[in-house]
Amino acid sequence: MSVTPDPVTAGAAARAQVRLRVVIAEDTVLLREGLRRVLTDAGLDVAGTAGDADQLLQLVEALRPDVVLADIRMPPTQTTEGLQAALEIRRRWPGTAVIVLSQHVETEHLFELLATDPRGIGYVLKERVADIAQFTDAIRRVAAGESVIDPEVVSRLVARPRRDSPLETLTERELAVLALMAEGRSNQAIAGQLYMSPKTVETHVGSLFAKLGLLPAAEDHRRVLAVLTYLRR
Amino acid sequence: MSRRLRAALIAGAAAAMICFVWSGRPWPAPYLPFFISTAVIGLSFLVAGIAAWSRWPASRLGLLFTIVGYAYLLPATLRNLPNPLAFTIGNLTATVSGGALAYLALAWPSGRLRSRFEVGVVIAEYAWTLVPTFVSMLFWNPSFCGCGGGGHANILLIDSSRSVWDAVNAASIPGSLALTGIVLALIVRHWRSARGWSRRVMTPLLWISVAVIAYFVAQDVTGNLKLAISNGLFFNGIAPLVVLAGPALVVADTVRARSARGAVGAAVVDMEPGASPGRLRDALARALGDSTLQLAFRLPDGSGYLDTSGRAVEVAWPGPGRAVTRVAGADGAMLVHDAGLEHEPQLLRLTAAAASMALEHSRLQAEVQAQLEQVRASRARIVEAGDAERRRLERDLHDGAQQRLVTLSLALGMARDRAAGVDPELGSLIESASKEAKEALTELRELARGIHPAVLTETGLAGAIQALAERSPVATTITAVPDGRFPAAIEATAYFVVCEALANVAKHARADGAQVTIQSRPGRLVVEVSDDGAGGARPEAGSGLRGLADRVASAGGVLRVDSPPGEGTRLEADIPCP
């Protein structure tokens, strides 16, 4: 597979206020091309695509994209090359946002990824690509420095049976706020999604942090890690 | 020994005794001690002869004992007879028993003289008892010792002269002393060259010979010096009994062989299973009383034999004083032992049989062990092959069906977005197809995960166990999981244990919580899953526990289940881990 930087199309550039430059790493050609098409149609600039981790690193070095989409499993060993490449990219080019696409719901991988710095990190189930609007939204969010954690992962952690946990004392509203925080949403976004005022969201956040015994964290990305760590315990 | 020979020997002994007793009538008091000691000694040797003959039919020992017995009894009987010829012959052969004893001592324990020189020594012994006696009798008048009259006449007498008789007797002493010295020296040499079993057999003979020879020398010297003591009760009645030690040797030897037989049997019974051939040799050597015993095995290429300490053994030519016995059954095993043991064929056969049994036992045990090892290895291979197959299946699903479904979902998503503005009905149709695809993906993901958790191979036990705890329908806490990696088979087994155990907790335990602890100890991995549920789980009751125990055993480990009713279940798998 060759490294193929995309020519910038003039029409698309005019449409998007800020055209995000994206690199896609995915070994299945059909899916890779489908993604390129979808993202391009959504107004993103797919600067290049790669079929394995080495190609991906070369592309990132050459193109310095805003966002990298990487499948976790890629040749040659079909294990966690994508994840390792993501970590490498974050180490060498910390400003680059990375979304790791996974076919598993494994918090182990997620925490490996978040451990460095959760800003601009996404861990998303591969099947989310079908919901194009949500998916492009996730890309824009990580590009803006937010964290994006797949709702499936979060809901599994929230739904875990627990004994004698302060989580049982949370109200339904508070739980919903907690889950959205764990997905990496900002207060603003949570307010939009739950149809409440940002002020109410702040109240809920303060109260649930107190119940869980967590220190209130002003920055969203710290909040994500704190909440996820709490849920995973 | 044939029955006829035995009957003849018994009859001969009885007849000789009766004749001796009858001839001695009316047993004059001064000679009574001499009569009694002669009778006791003669009878003892005759009985020992019968015993030795039946114990060692192939050896001449029986004959030699018998000869000594008659050499004591016959001359004494003849001397008692009131017939000049008998009386003369009796006196002429009165000391022939000395030669017979020398023969017996030199031939011990095989019954054969070891060299021509020894044959010469024995002939000289006989000659030296007969020739000087013959010469002295030419001048001996029975009245010298007060035993003449009533047919007790010396027909050899040519000139009754006490001084000549004494002189001849005295002249013979240096020669008989020299011969006695030679005999003793030969016996000492036999003893010194004997090893192992033969040495043990020779040792009592050596001491007996010293005592008997001391007695003979004392008798010769005191008799010729005409010391008063030579006519006393001690020298005529008691001291001669030292010769009884000869027959006692047969008894001692028999007892030794018997006890050795018992000891060999006990040694083999007491051998711990799987003991090395070296241990077997030591036990047999100890029991047998032959420190020189070697247990030799044929080299696989047939080029020779090695003993248990790795020394080469020449089985065809085992060396002087050595003999070889084949150990039946045990392929190419040989006992190389002291040649003296050949006179105890029963003991030797028993030893060989014991060795054969012990070796066969070890061999069978090794075989069973090897088979068990094979079964173990093949079971482990089967399980590993199964694991590999599951990994392959999971990967195929991931790279094939899952990937295609994702691509399909993406295409459906695009189609829906396009159709939405144009044909809402078509849009909602595509939407439902898209949902189906998503459902299928979720199901497929869980299916693949059930077949093999990719996270286990990718990140090891810690991540995989964490994922299990997150998925468990019962609140599950992890107290400890080692971060490091282990061999794939061990990780898979530990994972399987936790997975099945948590599934059991969810299905049967009615528990509020479960706890998982995995600890890496030196040489093993200990996996523990406990819950606070109903307990009462029984591995034999056909639950998943049986399969779990099998799985753990396939990795060479043990599964322990502690599940008292009402007190929860604790499951511990102890898996060997290099």
Interface residues (C-beta under 8 A of the other chain):
Chain A: T28 L30 L31 G34 L35 R37 V38 D41 R73 Q78 T79 T80 Q103 H104 V105 E106 T107 E108 H109 E112 K126 E127 V129 A130 D131 I132 A133 R156 L157 R160 P161 R162 R163 R232
Chain B: R395 H398 D399 Q402 Q403 L405 V406 T407 S409 L410 A411 L412 G413 M414 D417 S434 A437 K438 L441 T442 R445 A448 R449 A454 V455 T457 E458 T459 A462 G463 A464 Q466 A467 E470 R471 S472 P473 V474 A475 D512 G513
